[in-house]
Amino acid sequence: MTERPALDPAHLYRHAPDLLTESAELLTASSQFLTQTLAGDPVDDEYHRDYCLRRAVQADRIALQHPTVRTLEHAAGDARMLAAQDRANPYLAPAGVTVPGEDATADEARAYVRECYDAAPWT
């Protein structure tokens, strides 16, 4: 299997929503998940995966702009959350993109987020 070339984040995220707008939308989605969970309602796997991807992308973008230990760890954690979601629901992962394992490095996990974002229907 040949390795795919790394995606340039500046090019990849050039049309991404403003970070403040995205934060507000993610907060709304988080509130909806919490409400559903507390009510005992099931959470749609596809909707949850989209949320995980958007959250991981936002964390990746912040870490790229402000690379501190905290932002880099947060980005890696959100990337691993997306990968775990895709390992649990492989039918939702983009075709042709390999889901990293639990032992993936932070860089591998964040590269996975970028591949998923590149494959997303809204990009």
Secondary structure by P-SEA (a helix, b strand, c coil): ccccccccccccccccccaaaaaaaaaaaaaaaaaaaaacccccaaaaaaaaaaaaaaaaaaaaacccaaaaaaaaaaaaaaaaaaaaccccccccbbbbcccccaaaaaaaaaaaaaacccc
